[in-house]
């Protein structure tokens, strides 16, 4: 998924209905993910398809939250 993909403008967190941010992978073999910084939840992108069921999201720690904020692509 590209940072300028129009799909990103309409994707929303299934829990708070707010916008999600695309996070670039930190290693070449890792996948992109979508992140909700308000709830500290990340959602995987599998084979280019965002997994946005509430059960597919994962809560992240405060340390990981800070690291993900640094990797958010505009």
C-alpha positions as CSV (number, residue, x, y, z in Angstrom):
1,X,0.0,0.0,0.0
2,X,1.4,3.4,-0.9
3,X,1.1,6.4,1.5
4,X,-0.9,8.4,-1.2
5,X,-3.3,5.5,-1.8
6,X,-6.9,7.0,-1.8
7,X,-8.0,4.0,0.2
8,X,-6.2,5.3,3.2
9,X,-8.5,8.3,3.3
10,X,-11.5,6.2,3.8
11,X,-10.2,3.4,6.0
12,X,-11.2,3.8,9.7
13,X,-10.5,2.0,12.9
14,X,-13.4,-0.4,13.6
15,X,-13.4,0.6,17.3
16,X,-13.4,4.4,17.3
17,X,-14.1,5.0,13.6
18,X,-11.1,7.4,13.5
19,X,-8.4,7.6,10.8
20,X,-5.6,5.1,10.6
21,X,-2.0,5.7,9.7
22,X,0.2,3.7,7.4
23,X,3.4,2.5,9.1
24,X,6.3,1.5,7.0
25,X,8.1,-1.8,7.9
26,X,11.1,-1.5,10.1
27,X,12.8,-4.5,8.5
28,X,12.7,-5.6,4.8
29,X,11.0,-8.9,5.6
30,X,8.2,-7.3,7.7
31,X,4.9,-6.1,6.4
32,X,3.3,-2.7,6.5
33,X,0.6,-2.1,9.1
34,X,-2.1,0.4,10.0
35,X,-2.0,2.1,13.3
36,X,-4.5,4.0,15.5
37,X,-2.4,6.1,17.8
38,X,-5.5,7.2,19.8
39,X,-6.2,3.6,21.1
40,X,-2.6,2.3,20.7
41,X,-3.8,-0.4,18.3
42,X,-2.2,-1.8,15.2
43,X,-3.9,-3.7,12.4
44,X,-2.0,-6.0,10.0
45,X,-2.0,-5.7,6.2
46,X,-1.8,-9.3,4.8
47,X,-1.1,-9.7,1.1
48,X,-2.0,-6.0,0.5
49,X,-5.4,-6.4,2.3
50,X,-5.9,-4.4,5.6
51,X,-7.3,-6.7,8.3
52,X,-9.7,-4.4,10.1
53,X,-11.8,-6.6,12.2
54,X,-11.7,-5.6,15.9
55,X,-10.3,-9.0,16.8
56,X,-7.4,-8.6,14.3
57,X,-6.1,-5.5,16.0
58,X,-3.4,-5.7,18.7
59,X,-2.8,-3.4,21.6
60,X,0.7,-2.1,21.8
61,X,2.9,-1.0,24.7
62,X,3.8,2.6,25.4
63,X,7.4,2.0,24.1
64,X,6.1,0.4,20.9
65,X,3.6,3.3,20.5
66,X,6.5,5.7,20.5
67,X,8.4,3.6,18.0
68,X,5.4,3.3,15.7
69,X,4.8,7.1,15.8
70,X,8.3,7.6,14.5
71,X,7.7,5.2,11.5
72,X,4.3,6.6,10.4
73,X,4.5,7.7,6.8
74,X,2.8,10.8,5.6
